[in-house]
Each structure stands twice: as C-alpha cells, then as structure tokens.
C-alpha cells in the first residue's frame, strides 16, 4: 500500500473564502461592540457634551439642583449668548421671549408643552441664531414669532392650536 494524494485536501479557493469570512465577522463584531451607546436621549449629560456644549452653560427648567429654574423665561433672562436651556417635560403656561442666542431644548416633544393660554405668542424670537427643539407650542396667537432676525433653527416641534404656527 502506497498512499497518494491527487488533489490537495483543501482547495485554495476555500482558504480564500474562509479568510474573507473571518475578516467580515471580526469587522461586524467590532462594530457591534462600539454600538453599545446608541441613540441617547437629549437629556443625557454625555449627549449634551457631545453637542459641543462643554464650554457653554446648561441651564435647566423644571428639575432640581443648580442652574435650575421654575419658568423658562427666568432661565432665558439668566442665560448668556451661546448657552443651552434644557426644559424637562411638563406644562409651562408662559410666553417666552428669546432675545439672546440660545438653544432651547425640550426633554420630550409631546410632553414638554408651552401653553400660551389663548393670548400672545408662545415664543417670540428677537435675535439671530436661536434654536428651538422638541416642544409642543400651543394655544396662542402665534406659536413661534420671529421678529427682524435670521438663522433660526425650529425643528422637531409640534406647533398646534394657534392662530398662526410660525410668523415672520
């Protein structure tokens, strides 16, 4: 008995395919391990810092602790240009005048509500570069009134039950 091999036990193409599969699986595995912090909420401090607010003050409305206010307008009055005002979910009966370049960010759009009590404007913007995000703005003459200013960002809001949604 003589032992002869006419063909190699493993074909070269199978070795190539195996190497390709190992590379693909290791790439997918490292992608998944880096994806453990997905879709953070805007209320997470690391998320706020990732928005490059680390050198700006973050004022809070409706919570507890330092830099916290009961009314949104009080936070605006105490903010500086470039600050962010984070508003926890709740019902706020007020008319807010944004006369500084600030970011006004609600915790949850449908649960962070500014109600104008059937009068005036819910939010009046009188300076450039303001952001209003994630609010329900309701029950007023105008939901957001933008006066002689530009570069506004009004996103992810529910503006409802006003005579006019956004006035320019």
C-alpha positions as CSV (number, residue, x, y, z in Angstrom):
1,X,0.0,0.0,0.0
2,X,1.1,3.3,-1.2
3,X,-0.8,6.4,-0.2
4,X,-1.2,9.0,-3.0
5,X,-3.0,12.4,-3.0
6,X,-4.1,13.6,-6.4
7,X,-5.8,16.7,-5.1
8,X,-4.9,18.9,-2.1
9,X,-7.2,18.3,0.9
10,X,-8.3,21.9,1.0
11,X,-8.8,23.8,-2.2
12,X,-7.0,27.3,-2.4
13,X,-10.4,29.0,-3.2
14,X,-11.9,27.6,0.1
15,X,-8.9,29.1,2.0
16,X,-9.5,32.5,0.4
17,X,-13.3,32.3,1.2
18,X,-12.6,31.3,4.8
19,X,-10.2,34.2,5.3
20,X,-12.7,36.6,3.8
21,X,-15.5,35.3,6.2
22,X,-13.2,35.7,9.2
23,X,-12.4,39.3,8.3
24,X,-16.0,40.1,7.7
25,X,-17.1,38.6,11.1
26,X,-14.4,40.4,13.0
27,X,-15.4,43.7,11.4
28,X,-19.0,43.2,12.3
29,X,-18.2,42.2,15.9
30,X,-16.0,45.3,16.5
31,X,-18.8,47.5,15.0
32,X,-21.3,46.0,17.4
33,X,-19.1,46.3,20.4
34,X,-18.7,50.0,19.7
35,X,-22.5,50.5,19.3
36,X,-23.4,50.0,23.0
37,X,-24.3,53.7,23.4
38,X,-26.9,54.1,20.7
39,X,-29.5,56.8,20.3
40,X,-29.0,58.7,23.5
41,X,-31.8,61.0,24.7
42,X,-31.1,64.7,24.7
43,X,-31.3,64.7,28.5
44,X,-28.2,62.5,28.8
45,X,-25.2,64.7,30.0
46,X,-22.7,62.8,27.7
47,X,-25.0,63.5,24.8
48,X,-25.3,67.2,25.7
49,X,-21.5,67.4,26.0
50,X,-21.1,65.7,22.6
51,X,-23.1,68.6,21.1
52,X,-20.1,70.8,22.0
53,X,-21.8,72.5,24.9
54,X,-18.9,71.6,27.2
55,X,-17.8,75.3,27.2
56,X,-21.3,76.7,27.5
57,X,-23.5,76.8,30.5
58,X,-26.5,74.5,30.5
59,X,-29.5,75.9,32.4
60,X,-32.4,73.6,33.4
61,X,-36.1,74.3,33.8
62,X,-38.4,72.0,35.8
63,X,-35.9,69.9,37.6
64,X,-33.9,70.3,40.7
65,X,-30.3,71.3,41.6
66,X,-28.0,74.0,40.5
67,X,-28.8,76.1,37.4
68,X,-32.4,75.1,37.7
69,X,-35.5,77.4,37.2
70,X,-39.2,77.0,37.5
71,X,-40.0,79.2,34.5
72,X,-38.4,79.1,31.1
73,X,-38.3,82.9,30.8
74,X,-36.3,83.1,34.1
75,X,-33.7,80.7,32.6
76,X,-33.6,82.8,29.4
77,X,-33.1,86.0,31.5
78,X,-30.2,84.5,33.3
79,X,-28.6,82.8,30.3
80,X,-25.7,84.2,28.2
81,X,-25.4,84.1,24.5
82,X,-24.4,80.6,23.4
83,X,-26.0,78.8,26.4
84,X,-28.4,76.0,26.3
85,X,-31.6,75.8,28.2
86,X,-32.9,72.3,28.8
87,X,-36.6,72.1,29.7
88,X,-37.8,68.9,31.5
89,X,-41.2,67.6,30.5
90,X,-44.2,69.3,31.9
91,X,-46.8,72.0,31.2
92,X,-45.4,75.6,31.2
93,X,-48.0,78.4,31.0
94,X,-46.0,81.3,29.8
95,X,-44.9,83.5,26.9
96,X,-41.1,83.2,26.2
97,X,-39.1,86.0,24.6
98,X,-35.8,84.7,23.2
99,X,-33.6,87.9,23.0
100,X,-30.3,86.0,23.3
101,X,-28.6,83.4,21.0
102,X,-29.6,80.3,23.0
103,X,-30.7,76.8,22.3
104,X,-34.0,75.9,23.9
105,X,-34.3,72.1,24.1
106,X,-37.3,70.2,25.4
107,X,-37.0,66.8,27.0
108,X,-39.8,65.1,25.0
109,X,-41.7,66.9,22.3
110,X,-45.2,65.7,23.2
111,X,-44.6,66.0,27.0
112,X,-42.7,69.3,27.1
113,X,-45.5,71.8,26.5
114,X,-45.5,75.6,26.5
115,X,-49.1,76.9,26.5
116,X,-49.9,80.5,25.7
117,X,-53.3,80.5,27.5
118,X,-55.0,81.7,24.3
119,X,-53.1,85.0,24.2
120,X,-50.0,86.5,22.6
121,X,-47.1,84.4,21.2
122,X,-45.8,81.2,22.8
123,X,-42.3,82.0,21.7
124,X,-41.0,85.4,20.3
125,X,-37.5,85.4,18.8
126,X,-35.8,88.8,18.5
127,X,-32.2,87.8,17.9
128,X,-30.2,85.8,15.4
129,X,-29.1,82.2,15.7
130,X,-31.7,80.7,18.1
131,X,-32.6,77.0,18.2
132,X,-36.0,75.7,19.5
133,X,-36.3,72.0,19.5
134,X,-38.6,69.3,20.9
135,X,-41.5,71.2,22.2
136,X,-45.3,71.4,21.8
137,X,-46.2,75.0,21.4
138,X,-49.9,75.6,21.8
139,X,-52.9,77.8,22.5
140,X,-51.8,81.3,21.4
141,X,-51.9,83.8,18.6
142,X,-48.6,82.7,17.1
143,X,-46.7,79.6,18.1
144,X,-43.3,81.0,17.1
145,X,-43.0,84.6,16.1
146,X,-39.6,85.6,14.5
147,X,-39.0,89.3,14.5
148,X,-36.3,91.1,12.5
149,X,-33.8,88.2,12.9
150,X,-32.3,85.3,10.9
151,X,-30.6,82.0,11.1
152,X,-33.2,80.4,13.3
153,X,-33.5,76.6,13.8
154,X,-37.0,75.5,14.6
155,X,-37.0,71.7,14.5
156,X,-38.9,68.7,15.9
157,X,-41.7,70.7,17.4
158,X,-45.4,70.3,17.5
159,X,-47.0,73.7,16.9
160,X,-50.7,73.3,17.4
161,X,-53.9,75.1,18.2
162,X,-52.6,78.6,17.4
163,X,-54.0,81.2,15.1
164,X,-50.7,81.0,13.2
165,X,-48.0,78.4,13.5
166,X,-44.8,80.3,12.7
167,X,-45.0,84.0,12.0
168,X,-42.2,86.1,10.3
